[in-house]
Amino acid sequence: MKGLERPIRLPDAVQASCLLSLSSITGCSSYVEFGGAYFPAWLTSLLLGAAASAGLRMVLVRKGIDSLIRPHAIAWPSIIVALSASFWLVLFSQ
């Protein structure tokens, strides 16, 4: 059957290096307060980037341009990262 392929599994060394790189992101120097709770600046930037990319995708779908962006699995996470980094630079860089 053509549509029932097994998912790709990353090698153990790649999984371990991803976990180690994520564990190095521990400290935050700036925080943002929302409703009495403090959130790290990178998390706020990530949420803003994800929301902005969702809005951008809706605009592109309405215009019919979204079908030109390929592959979606690489393009949209890259757009989220780019928008998040832009938000962080504009809002939180000193």
URURMO-V17789 format. One record per backbone hydrogen bond with DSSP energy under -1.0 kcal/mol. CO is the residue of the C=O (numbers start at 1). NH is the residue of the N-H. Records with the same first field share a line. If there is no record, write none. Layout:
CO = NH + NH
//
This chain:
11 = 15
12 = 16
13 = 17
14 = 18
15 = 19
16 = 20
17 = 21
18 = 22
19 = 23
22 = 25
24 = 26
30 = 41
32 = 39
34 = 37
37 = 34
39 = 32
40 = 44
41 = 45
42 = 46
43 = 47
44 = 48
45 = 49
46 = 50
47 = 51
48 = 52
49 = 53
50 = 54
51 = 55
52 = 56
53 = 57
54 = 58
55 = 59
56 = 60
57 = 61
58 = 62
59 = 63
60 = 65 + 66
65 = 68
66 = 69
71 = 74 + 75
72 = 76
74 = 78
75 = 79
76 = 80
77 = 81
78 = 82
79 = 83
80 = 84
81 = 85
82 = 86
83 = 87
84 = 88
85 = 89
86 = 90
87 = 91
88 = 92
//
